[in-house]
Amino acid sequence: MKSVDKQFCNIYTKLKYAEEMFNRGDFKESNDLVDGIKSQAKRLSEAINRYKLKADNGRRLRDANPEELLLLENLNKRLKIIQVKTIEKIDQTKEKFGSETDDFDVSVYFFLKDDDPDIIANDDNMICFMEHPIFHILLPDEDPDDDHNDIPAGPLSGQKHCLLMHELLCHMTPELYINDILRIGHIVVDIDIMVQLTFPP
């Protein structure tokens, strides 16, 4: 946990400095520091969750056996449905607010199955979360039948992956192992829409 302890210290130092800059009236510097703290806090959250899962010596995707490949295919089907429902909700919201819809954020949270042996009472039991700029670029216009699997070789190379599956397998930091991924139970999507209202003089 040395890396986690170091991140705690870095966040605390930046937080104190941000407070000092705010008190001096340097709001831009203070805001930039707060943005950095948010990013570091997310990485810290993932590191803590990985520590709780004890997954540091997990098996990598290239080692997947036939049974695990089938489970991964089923997960991709779930994520494809989630992706379609998310795009539908974004489209409905944009249609409702029209040009007032200025921006949106999409976050996806993955939690342990209810029967997982490492479930902790009064804990979020989250494995990982996504909050990736690619959603803002691709997700609204995404065709759910597009194949995003760019794994060049190995047992997964023949599978067809939706955008969310691709993000989960290839763009998580730290990398998820098979034993992480196959413990995914509940999946929650947060869509935060920013609506901008303009009032003439």
N, C-alpha and C positions, 0 to 999 in steps of 0.2 A: 504493500500500500504506500510505498515511498512516493510514487508518482502522484498519487491522490493527495497525500499530505502537501506535496510541493504545490499542487494546483490550488489547494485551500489557501496557502500562504500568498500565492500570487494574486488570487482574487481579493483577499483581505487588503493587501497592499494597494491594489488598484482602486478598491472601494474608498479607502481613506484618502487617497490622492484625489479621486473624483470629488469627494466631499470638500476637500480643501480648495480645488479649482472653482467649485460652485460658490463657495463662500467668498472667493475673490472676485466673483462676477465673470469668470471665464467660462461661459456656458457651453461654448462649442467644444472646448477641450474636455469639459466635464461630461458632455453627451457622448463624445467619442470614446472616452474611457468606459462609460456605462455600456455602450454597445460591445466593447471588447470583453467586459465582464460577463455579459449575457452569453456570448459565444463560448467563453471558457467554462461557464457554469453548465452549459449543455454537454460539453465534452466530459466534465467532471461527473455529471449524472450518469452518463454511459459507462464511465470507468467504474463507478460504484456499483452499478447494476451488474456489470461483468464480474466484479469481485464477488458479489452475492451469489451469482450463478456458478461460481467456481469453474468457469469454462475456459481457462487459460490454455489447457492442454487438449482442447477439443479436436475432433476430426474435421478435416477440411472437405470442401464440396467435391473435390476430385476423388475422394475416397468413398463416395456414396454407393451403397449397394442397391440392388433392384427394388427392394421394399422401400427404401428411403427415397428413391427416385419417384416412385408412385405417390408417396406422401407429399413430395415437393410439387408434383403435378397438380395434386388436389389443392395445395396451398395457392398455386398460381391461379386456379379457377376461382378461388375465394377472392383473391386480390383483383382479379379482372372484374368481378361483380362489384367490388368496392370501388374500383376505379370508375366504372360506368355510373354508379349511383352518385359518386362525388362530382363528376362532370355534369350530370343532370341537375344536381342541386346548385352548382355554380351558375349554370345557364338559366335556371329558374330565377335565381336572385338577380342576375344581370337584367333579365327581361322585366322583372318587377321594378327595379330602380332605374333602368335605362342608362343614360349618359352620366347619371350621378354616381354610378359604381366606378370608383377610381382605382381600386386595387384590392387584392385579396391575399390571404396567407392560408396555406394548407399544411396541416401537421398530421402525421399518422403515428399512432402509438400502438405498440405491440406488447401484450401482457401474457404472463404465464397461464397455462391451463389451470382450471380450478382444482384438478386432482394432482397437480405437480407436487412432488415431495418437498420442494423448497419454498412452497407458498408460506409467506409470513403474514400473520394476522396484523391488521391495521397498517399495512404497507401497500404501496401501489403495485408491487410485484411486476414492474415493467421490465421487459427485456431490452427494448430499444425504442427509439422514435426517429421519424424522418421529418426533416424540415429543410427541404432542399430547393434551391432556386429553379431547378428543372421543372418543378410543378408550375411555376409562374409562366414558363416559356412554352412548355409542351402540353400540359394537362388539359387546358380548355379546348384545344383543337385535336386532342388525341383520338385516334381510331383504336378502339379496344382490341381489334384484330391484328394490329401491327405487332411484329415480332422484334423485341428488343434484346434478345439473347445474343450477346457478342462473345460468349465464352468460346475460345478457339478450339479447345480439345477437351477430352474427358467424357465421363458418363452424362454430363448435363448438356453437352454441346448439341444434342439432337432435339432438345426440348424447345418449345415455343413459349416465350416469356412476355407477359405484359409489362408496361412501364414500371409499375410498383414492384413487381417481382425482380426486375432488373436492378432497381435501386436497392432492394433488400439484399440481394446476393452480391452485388458488385461495388456498392458505394457507401457502405456503412463503415464508420470509424469508431472503435476498432472493428475489424472484420468479424462477421458472424460465422460460427462453425455450425456443422450439421446439427449437433446436439443443442445448439441455441435455437435454431430455426424450427426444429421439429417440436419444440416446447411451446410454440406460439398458440395461444388460445384466443382470447378476446382481442379484437382490433377496433380501435376507436379513431375516427377522423374528425378533426376540428377544422372548420372552415370559417375564417374570420374575414368578413367583408368590410372594406372601408368605403363608406359612402360620403361623398363630398357635396355639400350644399353651397351654392354661390348666390349671394344676395346682391342685386344691383344697388347703387347709391340712390 
